Amino acid sequence: MKARLYLLLIGITIVSVASAQPKNLAKFFPLAAVNNSSTAGQANLHYIINGYVGPLAEDLGGVASGGWYNTAENHKRFGFDLCVNMTTIFAPSSSQAFPVDNAQLSEVGFLGTTTGSGQMATAYGAELDEPTFSYNGGPNFPATPVFSGPGGGNLVKEIPIGSMAIPTIQAGLGLFANTDLRFRFTPGIAIGETKVDMWGAGLMHDIKQHIAGLKELPFSLSLMLAYTNLKTATNMGGLYQNTAGNNAGQEGVAETTAFTAQVLISKQIPVLTFYGGIGYNSGNTTFKINGNYVVDSAYLPAGGTDTLDTPVTLNDPFSNEYSTSGFRFTGGIRFKFGPIFLNSDYTFYKGAGLLTLGFGATVR
């Protein structure tokens, strides 16, 4: 049962990443088919793709650091726990679209979207809300009419709760001096054209033992330090071939590193444990589109393509780094029946809410 649920959670995560349509980001590539494609064209792509993926990339650091604990109580020496949990984010509505400043674009202009919106959808936005552009100068003006980019990723559609989900297998082991070693792992499973890998390690240490007057009080107080590394790779081939006439080397790659430091507190009564945490989180995500692409056509809003008079060849067309940091506040509850437990907690972080659900077994 646990294995089947874990595979289901993995599937949800892969679907959430794939639903952001990373392959369809290539529909933005005609924005680079302008006079000086090596500078102005790359600037066009960077501005638009950054607006599309930026909100999601910035959130990954917070989501990756979720679910590290379900109590502040440390294991006795060689006690352990093993669990499966999933963290999802409730992204604010402001993350679903962004205004496009045409002054930032060269020889192309943003005309709005196919649904009449004046803002462009992001990876969180509606998938039918496709942006439309036109050339207003350069080698493909005026022959190519209005062309479109990809609609929003609509992550909310594929996730029953929240906007993006990251599941993981997690374990803790009691060592010495009331210190636990914690580690997590999401194996590199490929579903469709997307692969996700995640691992992390952390320490949880009882700090109540060092504070005079608190040792005998009936609650647990600990310090948690943890590091997480998340990698996602998606095949970008299919829309534009490379100069060799195939799709070799075309991929979108994201890597997130996240660090969290939190003070945890919990109170246990029969069956129930109430727990919470306050601390600081920092995350860094690098997103790249790798490969060689011969951009010889543009996609039309009504369907089909229009051949460009002057194609452009792109090499590794996008790379950007996203950093975010801030305080996080968590409150949760755990139900324990013998060695088996179920837990849930909610975190406030950078204007968004993170929900963690988990189950597992623990031996003190």
C-alpha positions as CSV (number, residue, x, y, z in Angstrom):
1,M,0.0,0.0,0.0
2,K,2.8,2.5,0.9
3,A,4.7,1.7,-2.2
4,R,1.6,2.3,-4.4
5,L,0.8,5.6,-2.7
6,Y,4.4,6.7,-3.1
7,L,4.4,5.9,-6.8
8,L,1.1,7.9,-7.1
9,L,2.7,10.9,-5.4
10,I,5.7,10.6,-7.8
11,G,3.3,10.6,-10.7
12,I,1.6,13.7,-9.4
13,T,4.9,15.5,-9.2
14,I,6.0,14.6,-12.7
15,V,2.6,15.6,-14.1
16,S,2.9,19.0,-12.3
17,V,6.3,19.6,-13.8
18,A,5.2,18.4,-17.3
19,S,2.0,20.4,-17.2
20,A,4.2,23.6,-17.1
21,Q,4.8,22.7,-20.8
22,P,8.6,23.1,-20.8
23,K,8.8,21.7,-24.4
24,N,6.3,24.4,-25.5
25,L,8.7,27.1,-24.2
26,A,10.3,26.7,-27.7
27,K,7.2,28.5,-29.1
28,F,8.9,31.7,-27.7
29,F,12.0,31.1,-29.9
30,P,10.8,33.2,-32.9
31,L,11.2,36.2,-30.6
32,A,14.9,35.8,-31.3
33,A,14.5,36.1,-35.1
34,V,15.4,39.8,-35.3
35,N,18.2,41.7,-36.9
36,N,20.8,41.2,-34.2
37,S,19.8,37.8,-33.0
38,S,23.0,37.3,-30.9
39,T,22.1,40.2,-28.6
40,A,18.6,41.7,-29.1
41,G,17.1,38.3,-29.9
42,Q,18.6,36.7,-26.8
43,A,17.4,39.6,-24.8
44,N,13.9,39.1,-26.1
45,L,13.9,35.5,-25.1
46,H,15.4,36.1,-21.7
47,Y,12.8,38.7,-20.8
48,I,9.8,36.7,-21.8
49,I,10.9,33.2,-20.7
50,N,12.1,34.7,-17.4
51,G,8.6,36.2,-16.8
52,Y,7.0,32.8,-17.6
53,V,9.2,30.5,-15.4
54,G,10.3,33.0,-12.8
55,P,7.5,32.6,-10.2
56,L,7.7,28.8,-10.3
57,A,11.6,28.8,-10.1
58,E,11.5,31.1,-7.1
59,D,9.0,28.9,-5.3
60,L,11.0,25.6,-5.7
61,G,13.4,26.5,-2.9
62,G,10.6,26.8,-0.4
63,V,8.8,23.7,-1.5
64,A,11.9,21.6,-1.5
65,S,12.6,22.5,2.2
66,G,9.1,21.4,3.3
67,G,8.3,18.3,5.3
68,W,11.5,17.9,7.2
69,Y,9.9,17.1,10.6
70,N,6.7,16.1,12.3
71,T,7.9,16.5,15.9
72,A,10.6,18.3,17.9
73,E,11.3,15.2,20.0
74,N,14.5,13.4,19.2
75,H,15.0,9.7,18.9
76,K,16.7,7.7,21.5
77,R,20.1,6.3,20.3
78,F,19.5,4.1,17.2
79,G,15.8,4.9,17.3
80,F,14.5,5.6,13.8
81,D,11.6,6.7,11.6
82,L,10.7,6.1,8.0
83,C,8.0,8.1,6.2
84,V,6.7,9.3,2.9
85,N,5.5,12.9,2.6
86,M,4.5,15.4,0.0
87,T,4.7,19.2,0.1
88,T,2.6,21.4,-2.1
89,I,2.4,25.2,-2.5
90,F,-0.6,27.5,-2.7
91,A,0.9,30.2,-5.0
92,P,-0.7,33.6,-4.8
93,S,-2.8,34.8,-7.7
94,S,-0.2,37.4,-8.5
95,S,2.1,34.6,-9.6
96,Q,-0.3,33.6,-12.4
97,A,0.4,36.4,-14.9
98,F,2.9,39.3,-15.4
99,P,2.7,42.6,-17.4
100,V,4.9,42.7,-20.5
101,D,6.8,46.0,-21.1
102,N,7.2,46.3,-24.8
103,A,10.0,48.7,-24.2
104,Q,12.0,45.7,-23.1
105,L,11.5,44.0,-26.5
106,S,13.4,44.7,-29.8
107,E,11.6,44.5,-33.2
108,V,8.7,42.5,-31.7
109,G,5.7,43.6,-29.7
110,F,3.4,41.9,-27.2
111,L,-0.2,42.2,-28.4
112,G,-2.1,40.6,-25.5
113,T,-3.4,37.1,-25.3
114,T,-5.9,34.9,-27.2
115,T,-8.4,35.4,-24.3
116,G,-8.1,39.2,-24.4
117,S,-5.9,39.6,-21.3
118,G,-3.4,42.4,-21.2
119,Q,-0.9,40.3,-19.1
120,M,1.0,37.2,-20.1
121,A,0.3,33.9,-18.3
122,T,3.1,32.3,-16.3
123,A,3.7,28.6,-15.5
124,Y,1.0,29.0,-12.9
125,G,-1.5,30.6,-15.4
126,A,-4.3,29.4,-17.5
127,E,-3.2,27.0,-20.3
128,L,-5.6,28.5,-22.9
129,D,-4.3,32.0,-22.3
130,E,-1.8,32.1,-25.1
131,P,0.3,35.3,-25.6
132,T,0.4,36.8,-29.1
133,F,3.3,38.8,-30.7
134,S,4.1,40.5,-33.9
135,Y,7.3,41.7,-35.6
136,N,7.5,45.4,-36.0
137,G,10.9,45.4,-37.7
138,G,13.7,43.2,-38.7
139,P,14.1,40.5,-41.4
140,N,10.7,38.8,-40.8
141,F,8.6,42.0,-40.9
142,P,6.0,42.3,-42.4
143,A,5.9,38.8,-44.0
144,T,5.1,36.9,-40.8
145,P,1.7,37.7,-39.3
146,V,0.8,37.6,-35.6
147,F,2.3,34.5,-33.9
148,S,1.7,33.0,-30.5
149,G,3.7,31.6,-27.6
150,P,2.7,28.8,-25.1
151,G,-0.3,29.2,-22.8
152,G,0.2,29.0,-19.0
153,G,1.3,25.8,-17.4
154,N,-1.9,25.6,-15.3
155,L,-0.3,23.7,-12.5
156,V,-3.4,24.0,-10.4
157,K,-5.3,21.8,-12.8
158,E,-3.2,18.7,-12.2
159,I,-2.7,19.0,-8.4
160,P,-5.7,18.1,-6.2
161,I,-4.4,20.5,-3.5
162,G,-2.2,23.5,-4.2
163,S,-0.2,24.2,-7.4
164,M,3.0,22.0,-7.3
165,A,3.8,18.9,-5.4
166,I,7.1,17.3,-4.4
167,P,7.0,13.9,-2.6
168,T,10.0,12.2,-1.0
169,I,11.0,9.2,1.1
170,Q,12.5,10.4,4.4
171,A,14.1,8.8,7.4
172,G,15.6,9.8,10.7
173,L,18.1,8.0,13.0
174,G,19.0,8.8,16.6
175,L,22.7,9.2,17.2
176,F,24.2,10.7,20.4
177,A,23.6,13.7,22.7
178,N,20.0,13.8,21.6
179,T,20.8,14.4,18.0
180,D,19.1,12.9,15.0
181,L,20.5,12.5,11.5
182,R,17.8,13.0,8.9
183,F,17.9,12.3,5.2
184,R,15.5,12.2,2.3
185,F,15.5,10.8,-1.2
186,T,13.3,10.9,-4.3
187,P,14.7,8.4,-6.9
188,G,15.3,9.4,-10.5
189,I,12.2,8.0,-12.0
190,A,11.3,9.1,-15.5
191,I,7.6,9.3,-16.5
192,G,7.0,10.5,-20.0
193,E,9.8,12.9,-20.9
194,T,10.5,14.3,-17.4
195,K,12.9,13.0,-14.8
196,V,13.0,14.2,-11.2
197,D,15.8,13.5,-8.6
198,M,15.9,14.9,-5.0
199,W,18.1,14.2,-2.0
200,G,18.8,16.0,1.3
201,A,20.4,15.7,4.7
202,G,19.9,17.4,8.0
203,L,20.5,17.3,11.7
204,M,18.0,17.9,14.5
205,H,19.4,18.6,18.0
206,D,17.6,18.9,21.4
207,I,18.4,22.4,22.7
208,K,16.1,22.2,25.7
209,Q,18.8,20.1,27.5
210,H,21.2,23.1,27.4
211,I,18.7,25.6,28.9
212,A,18.5,25.7,32.7
213,G,14.9,25.5,33.9
214,L,13.5,23.9,30.8
215,K,14.9,20.4,31.1
216,E,12.0,19.0,33.1
217,L,9.2,20.9,31.3
218,P,6.7,18.6,29.3
219,F,7.5,19.7,25.8
220,S,10.3,19.2,23.2
221,L,12.5,22.0,21.8
222,S,15.0,21.4,19.0
223,L,17.2,23.0,16.4
224,M,16.8,21.7,12.8
225,L,19.4,22.4,10.0
226,A,18.8,20.8,6.6
227,Y,20.0,20.9,3.0
228,T,18.0,19.8,-0.1
229,N,19.0,19.3,-3.7
230,L,16.3,19.0,-6.4
231,K,17.0,18.3,-10.1
232,T,14.5,18.2,-13.0
233,A,15.2,17.4,-16.6
234,T,12.7,17.5,-19.5
235,N,13.1,16.7,-23.2
236,M,12.7,19.9,-25.2
237,G,12.8,18.2,-28.6
238,G,9.9,18.1,-31.0
239,L,9.2,21.6,-32.1
240,Y,12.5,22.6,-33.8
241,Q,15.3,20.4,-34.9
242,N,19.0,21.1,-34.5
243,T,21.5,21.7,-37.4
244,A,22.0,18.0,-37.6
245,G,18.4,17.4,-38.4
246,N,17.4,15.8,-35.1
247,N,16.6,16.7,-31.5
248,A,19.7,15.5,-29.8
249,G,20.8,17.5,-26.8
250,Q,17.6,19.6,-26.5
251,E,16.5,19.7,-22.9
252,G,15.3,21.9,-20.1
253,V,17.2,21.5,-16.9
254,A,16.4,23.0,-13.5
255,E,18.4,22.5,-10.3
256,T,17.4,23.8,-6.9
257,T,19.5,23.9,-3.7
258,A,17.8,24.9,-0.5
259,F,18.9,25.4,3.1
260,T,16.7,25.8,6.1
261,A,17.4,26.5,9.8
262,Q,14.5,26.3,12.2
263,V,13.7,26.1,15.9
264,L,11.1,23.4,16.5
265,I,8.7,22.9,19.4
266,S,6.2,20.1,20.1
267,K,3.8,18.9,22.7
268,Q,2.7,15.3,22.9
269,I,-0.5,14.0,24.5
270,P,-2.0,10.5,23.9
271,V,-2.3,9.9,20.2
272,L,-1.7,13.5,19.3
273,T,1.4,15.7,18.8
274,F,1.2,19.4,18.2
275,Y,4.3,20.8,16.6
276,G,5.6,24.0,15.0
277,G,8.7,25.7,13.8
278,I,10.1,29.1,13.1
279,G,13.2,29.8,11.1
280,Y,14.9,31.0,7.9
281,N,15.0,29.4,4.4
282,S,17.1,30.2,1.4
283,G,16.9,28.7,-2.0
284,N,18.7,29.0,-5.3
285,T,17.3,27.6,-8.6
286,T,19.2,27.5,-12.0
287,F,17.0,27.0,-15.0
288,K,18.6,26.3,-18.4
289,I,17.4,25.4,-21.9
290,N,20.2,23.5,-23.5
291,G,20.8,22.4,-27.1
292,N,20.9,23.7,-30.7
293,Y,17.6,24.9,-32.4
294,V,17.0,25.9,-36.0
295,V,14.0,28.3,-35.6
296,D,12.5,28.4,-39.1
297,S,8.8,28.9,-38.3
298,A,6.5,30.6,-35.9
299,Y,3.3,29.2,-34.4
300,L,0.0,30.9,-35.3
301,P,-2.8,31.6,-32.8
302,A,-5.4,29.8,-35.0
303,G,-3.1,26.7,-35.3
304,G,-0.4,25.7,-37.7
305,T,2.8,27.5,-38.5
306,D,4.2,30.2,-40.7
307,T,7.6,29.8,-42.3
308,L,10.1,32.6,-41.4
309,D,11.8,34.4,-44.2
310,T,15.0,34.6,-42.1
311,P,15.4,31.7,-39.7
312,V,17.7,31.9,-36.7
313,T,19.8,29.2,-35.1
314,L,20.0,29.3,-31.2
315,N,22.5,27.6,-29.0
316,D,21.7,27.0,-25.4
317,P,19.1,29.8,-25.7
318,F,18.2,30.4,-22.0
319,S,19.9,30.3,-18.6
320,N,19.0,32.2,-15.5
321,E,19.4,31.9,-11.7
322,Y,16.7,32.6,-9.2
323,S,17.4,33.2,-5.5
324,T,14.9,33.6,-2.7
325,S,15.1,33.7,1.1
326,G,13.0,34.6,4.1
327,F,11.4,33.5,7.3
328,R,9.0,30.6,7.5
329,F,6.5,29.8,10.2
330,T,5.0,26.3,10.5
331,G,2.2,24.7,12.6
332,G,1.1,21.1,12.4
333,I,-0.5,18.0,14.0
334,R,0.5,14.3,14.1
335,F,-1.7,11.4,14.9
336,K,0.2,8.3,16.2
337,F,-1.2,4.8,16.6
338,G,1.5,2.5,17.9
339,P,4.5,2.9,15.6
340,I,2.3,4.3,12.7
341,F,1.7,8.0,12.3
342,L,-0.1,10.5,10.0
343,N,0.9,14.1,10.0
344,S,0.0,17.4,8.3
345,D,1.4,20.9,8.7
346,Y,1.0,24.4,7.1
347,T,3.8,26.9,6.5
348,F,3.7,30.6,5.7
349,Y,6.7,31.6,3.5
350,K,7.2,34.6,1.2
351,G,3.5,35.3,0.8
352,A,2.6,31.7,-0.1
353,G,1.3,28.8,1.9
354,L,2.9,25.3,1.9
355,L,1.0,22.2,2.9
356,T,2.8,19.0,3.9
357,L,1.0,15.6,4.2
358,G,2.8,12.5,5.4
359,F,2.6,9.0,6.9
360,G,5.1,6.6,8.2
361,A,6.4,4.6,11.2
362,T,8.7,5.4,14.1
363,V,10.5,3.5,16.8
364,R,11.9,5.5,19.6
